[in-house]
């Protein structure tokens, strides 16, 4: 849960492709639990230091660092030193949007690939992303926000993106795990049990729980919570109340939504809804 020292502002800008989320944050005590995104995470670090784990990689992001996390990669984040904390901004563009930008920026054909390095030291790109996030948070002009974000992300793609013949994902998940994910994505709004999920997949409950975590880095419940929170953000950004949102996406009540939302994003549903436009 975010402490009073933590300052996080997360919002959705509906004028950006896919209704892009943008984050500006100063974190001290807040810790991101293990989670993943359907979108890219493109972040810039400007103060302090963040310790993180991305898949099996552990590292530290310091000022002047650009972080690029592909969709689906499980990651965590916390301060190296609580008294120092870390300041950063982040954009969450969809893969189709990144591909669209890359089509105009990079020569050749093939899949867009940012390589294996998750952290890149680049002060100029860091400053560009930071300024774009600042303008995105302050400007009332959607065209101005769009131009700033397009340009900043375009510079990242031009510098570190390349066209390759290989797939970004080197290995697909087993069929039973994919089937479980699809079932959870379809039935997220209900009060599910592990027996229901296992029966839908056709494997034992224990095997499902063990193999799901081993293959995805998340428990079945963590994955389901992510799905629910993703739908919750969409509804909240559209002006749906927190109480109605909680019921619609499968949380037991509004309090449950608030607790999970704050734990995963560092802000409350009301703060997210108020900041979104």
C-alpha positions, 0 to 999 in steps of 0.5 A, a space after each residue: 500500500 502506498 505510504 504518505 511519502 509516496 506520490 503516484 499519479 496514474 491516468 488514462 488518456 483516451 486521446 492516445 491510441 488504445 486509451 494509453 495509461 501514463 504514470 508519474 511517480 515518486 516512490 519510497 515505501 511503495 512496492 509493486 507486487 509481481 504483475 504483468 501488462 498486456 501492453 509495453 512498459 516504457 519507463 524513464 528513471 530520473 532520481 533515486 534507484 529502483 530494484 526490480 525483477 523482470 522474469 528471471 532478471 534482477 537489476 537496478 534502475 538509476 537516473 538516466 535509465 530507460 526501461 522497456 518491458 515487453 507485454 506479458 513479462 512478470 515484474 516487480 519494483 521497490 526502492 533500493 533505499 526507502 529513504 532515497 526512493 525513486 522518481 520515474 515516469 512510464 507509458 503503457 502503449 499497446 503492441 499494435 500502436 508500437 508496431 504502427 510507429 515502428 512501421 514508419 520509423 524502422 526500415 525493412 520487415 519482420 517483427 519489432 524487437 528491442 533486444 535482450 537488454 531491459 535497461 538502457 542508459 540514455 539521458 537524452 531519451 530519459 529527459 524526452 520521456 519525462 517531458 512528454 509525461 509532464 506535458 501529458 499530465 498538464 496540457 488540455 490540448 489533445 493534439 499537443 499531448 499526442 504529438 509529445 507522446 508520439 515523438 518521445 516513444 518514436 525516439 525510443 523505437 528509432 534508437 533501440 528497436 529493430 526488425 528481425 525475422 524471429 518472434 519476440 516470444 521465443 516459446 509459447 505457453 502449454 495448451 492447458 495454460 493457454 486454455 486456463 488463461 482464456 477461461 479466466 479472461 472470459 469468466 473474470 466477472 464471476 466468483 470462480 473456484 480453482 475447481 471450475 478452472 481446472 475442470 474447464 481445462 481438464 487437469 487436476 487442481 493441484 497440477 493447474 496451480 503448480 504449472 500455472 505459476 511455473 509457466 507464467 510467474 503468477 498464481 491463478 488468483 494473481 492472473 485473475 486479479 490482473 484481468 479484473 483490474 484491467 477491466 476496472 481501469 477501463 470502466 473507471 476511465 469511462 466514468 463508471 462508479 467504483 461500486 458498480 465497477 467492483 460488481 461488474 468485474 467480479 470483486 466482492 465489493 467496492 472495498 475489495 476493489 479499492 484495496 487491490 487497485 491501491 496495492 497494484 497501482 499505488 492509487 485509488 480507483 477514485 484518483 485514477 478516474 479523476 485524473 483520466 480524460 
